[in-house]
Amino acid sequence: MNDWYEEAVFYHMYPLGMTGAPKCNTQEEVIHRFDRLMEWIPHIKEIGCNAIYIGPLFESSTHGYDTKDYRIVDRRLGDNEDFKKFVKKAHEQKIRVIVDGVFNHTGREFFAFQDIQKNREHSAYCNWYKGINFGWNTPYNDGFGYEAWRNCFELVNLNLNERVVRDYLFDVIRFWIHEFDIDGIRLDCADCLPFDFMKEMRTVTTQEKQDFWLMGEVIHGDYARWANEEMLHSVTNYELHKGLYSGHNDHNYFEIAHTIRRQFDENGGIYRGRKLYSFVDNHDVDRIYSKLNEKRQIFPVHTLLYTLPGIPSVYYGSEFGIEGKKEGGNDDPLRPEVDLDTLKKQNANPELIRWISQLGQIKAQNKELSFGKYRELLLTNRQYAFARVMDEDAVVIAVNNDEKEADLWIPVPVGAQRCRDLVTQEEMNLENGKIHLQLPAFGSKIWRLLREDR
């Protein structure tokens, strides 16, 4: 039996943004905004997602990644009981829930840092952070210095080589599992975390929950260093993310195919056998609809997101085609307040929502798209076809980034006489072992190959 994450399709929620919570957490009272978040669960189910990545969630000072308290839900969103209800409702719909684990750093309002501010050299927490030096200073004029994440001094780097810090964070994770029944963690800044810390985390979480999933935010580097049997189950596939939009903007499917061949080809892919986390946008990068020069490319982009090797993820609101670009260092345009009822009443981008929903259904019904080996079948700058093959069964995918219809002959990778269009359910004969078709402009096709013995 496969673990749930092997066939997951994620929906990514940035709750502080999507509920319109205040930018700074200065209030005393708890504001219950989880009712708005729970309204999304039926929609998430409808479009074929079976897992939610939601975060950051825990008490912080501003954007969520400057943690104040790991054990309390951010009061701008609600309280712990609200989040328990959210997870319960998701689980009732057979949707898993993972949260952000921000373990590389804390905010300046975290209790350990505040104790150092108060007691200086006499604080019991001086070893909890990297680079504490009472002969230095900071832009905040603390009278001491410390190592900050990328010199952002509101984020103080934890010393994860300190045993007491590790034990504290592992107790936090156990608390999340027992209190909220979460199913996994997305590790913020995983490429900054010590490998042995993540190995120990894998052991701790597996002991608590056998199918607990660990996914790391990794932008550059050899993903296999993080995603392996000892450490994390998956990492963010930023290499593919770049190819998915630029390969369409530049009419260059060679870029995408080269990436996939390098990563997942059955004869030499360096990540074959691993499931990387695929996405076309998230809370740190421009919205996909804003990145595409030709908006109709949104359809083949999502076809590839769902059918290439990987675990696909949809960022909240992007299924409606909402746009957003960074403004300098300001991420707010990527994380807007969104009202689901309003979007539905506006009937925003119904063709895109329908296509994403169909892709989710097709992925759920065809195991090859989760477990099949990748095999390239046809490649030009503007057309691309490949198969996902399991034993003698195969699903064939073709995409077109051109503004013109394309006449294609696609060789099939296994013995078959006919194929079925998995969108229309129409069947057609193969011609000399090939699929012959007219692929529409900015179009996609997905077929299951049919054998006489089936």
C-alpha positions, 0 to 999 in steps of 0.5 A, spaced: 500 500 500 502 506 498 503 512 502 498 518 501 503 523 499 505 518 493 499 520 490 498 527 493 495 533 489 496 539 494 492 546 495 497 551 498 494 556 502 497 563 505 492 564 511 494 571 513 494 574 506 488 570 503 483 572 510 486 579 509 489 579 516 493 585 519 500 586 517 502 587 524 500 583 530 499 588 535 492 586 537 490 583 544 484 579 542 483 573 538 480 574 531 476 568 528 478 568 521 478 560 520 471 560 518 473 563 512 479 558 511 474 552 512 469 555 506 475 553 501 475 546 503 469 544 499 472 548 493 479 544 494 475 537 494 471 539 488 478 541 484 481 534 485 486 536 491 487 531 496 492 535 501 493 542 503 499 546 505 497 551 510 502 556 513 505 560 516 500 559 522 503 560 529 503 566 533 508 571 529 509 579 529 508 580 522 508 576 516 508 569 519 515 567 519 518 571 525 515 566 530 513 568 537 510 562 539 510 555 536 504 552 540 499 558 539 495 559 532 496 566 530 491 570 534 490 574 527 487 567 524 484 564 531 486 559 536 488 552 537 481 550 537 479 553 530 485 550 527 483 543 530 476 544 527 479 546 520 484 539 520 478 535 522 473 538 517 479 537 512 480 529 514 473 528 513 473 530 506 479 525 506 484 531 505 491 531 508 494 537 512 501 539 512 504 546 516 510 550 515 515 548 520 519 555 521 525 552 525 531 556 522 530 562 526 525 565 530 522 572 531 525 577 536 519 577 540 520 569 541 521 568 549 528 565 548 531 572 545 527 576 549 530 573 555 537 574 552 535 582 551 533 582 559 539 578 562 544 579 557 550 574 559 546 571 564 541 569 560 540 561 560 538 562 552 545 565 550 546 558 546 540 558 543 542 562 537 548 563 533 553 568 533 551 571 540 556 577 541 555 582 547 561 586 544 557 587 537 550 591 536 545 590 531 540 595 527 535 595 533 541 597 537 540 591 542 547 592 545 549 585 542 550 582 536 547 575 533 547 572 526 540 573 522 537 570 516 540 573 510 541 579 514 534 580 516 535 582 523 528 581 525 529 573 524 534 571 529 538 564 527 537 558 531 543 554 534 540 547 531 547 544 534 545 545 541 541 539 544 536 543 548 534 547 542 533 541 538 529 537 543 525 543 544 523 543 537 522 536 536 517 537 542 513 542 538 512 537 533 510 532 537 505 537 540 502 539 533 501 532 531 498 530 538 494 537 538 492 538 531 493 531 528 497 534 522 500 530 516 506 533 515 511 539 515 514 543 510 520 546 512 522 553 511 529 554 509 531 547 509 537 548 505 539 552 511 538 546 516 543 541 518 542 535 515 543 531 522 537 535 525 533 533 519 535 526 519 533 526 527 526 529 525 525 524 520 526 519 526 522 523 531 516 524 526 516 517 523 515 514 530 509 519 532 506 517 525 508 512 520 506 516 514 508 523 516 511 527 510 517 532 510 518 536 505 523 542 504 524 548 501 530 548 497 531 553 491 538 551 489 543 545 489 542 537 488 535 535 491 538 528 492 542 531 498 535 533 502 530 528 499 532 521 501 530 515 505 534 518 511 532 525 511 526 528 507 521 525 503 521 531 498 523 538 496 521 544 492 522 543 485 524 550 483 528 548 477 522 545 474 518 551 476 523 556 472 522 551 466 514 551 466 513 558 465 520 560 461 519 554 456 512 557 454 514 564 454 520 562 449 516 557 445 522 552 448 520 545 450 527 543 450 528 547 456 523 543 460 524 536 457 532 537 458 530 538 466 525 532 466 530 528 462 536 530 467 531 529 473 527 523 472 529 519 465 528 512 467 535 511 464 539 516 468 535 521 471 539 523 477 532 524 481 528 518 479 525 514 484 524 521 488 517 525 488 519 532 488 514 538 490 512 541 483 509 548 483 508 554 478 507 559 483 507 560 490 507 565 496 514 567 494 514 568 486 510 572 481 503 569 480 503 564 474 498 568 470 502 574 471 508 571 468 506 568 462 506 573 456 500 569 452 495 567 457 492 561 453 499 558 455 496 557 462 493 550 459 499 546 457 502 549 463 498 546 468 497 539 464 505 539 465 504 540 472 499 534 473 502 529 468 510 530 469 513 526 475 512 530 481 507 532 486 503 538 483 501 544 487 496 549 486 497 556 489 490 559 492 486 563 487 491 561 481 486 556 479 481 563 478 487 566 474 488 572 479 495 575 478 500 578 482 507 581 482 513 582 487 514 590 488 521 590 490 522 586 496 514 587 497 511 580 497 504 583 499 501 582 491 503 575 491 499 574 498 492 578 497 486 577 500 481 573 496 473 572 497 471 565 494 464 567 494 466 573 490 470 569 485 465 564 484 460 569 483 464 573 478 465 566 474 472 568 474 476 563 469 471 557 468 475 554 463 481 554 467 478 551 473 474 546 469 481 544 466 485 543 473 479 539 476 479 535 470 487 534 471 486 532 478 480 527 476 485 524 471 491 524 475 487 520 481 484 515 476 490 513 472 496 511 477 501 511 471 501 519 473 503 518 480 508 512 479 509 511 472 516 511 469 517 518 464 519 516 457 520 522 452 516 521 445 516 527 441 520 534 442 520 540 438 521 547 440 513 548 440 510 541 441 512 536 446 509 529 448 511 523 453 509 517 456 508 515 464 509 507 463 507 502 468 509 495 466 505 494 459 500 500 461 502 507 459 498 514 459 501 519 453 501 526 454 502 531 448 502 539 449 502 545 444 505 552 446 504 554 439 498 559 436 497 554 431 494 547 430 500 542 430 499 535 426 503 530 430 505 523 429 507 520 436 510 513 437 507 509 443 512 506 448 508 499 449 504 495 445 497 497 443 492 498 438 487 503 440 487 509 445 482 513 449 482 520 450 482 521 458 478 528 457 472 526 452 473 518 453 473 518 445 477 512 442 481 511 436 485 506 432 493 507 432 496 508 425 503 504 424 504 504 432 503 511 432 497 516 435 496 521 429 492 528 431 491 535 430 493 538 437 490 545 437 493 551 439 495 552 446 492 545 447 493 538 450 491 531 450 492 525 454 490 518 452 490 511 455 493 506 451 489 500 450 491 493 449 486 487 446 487 483 452 484 489 456 
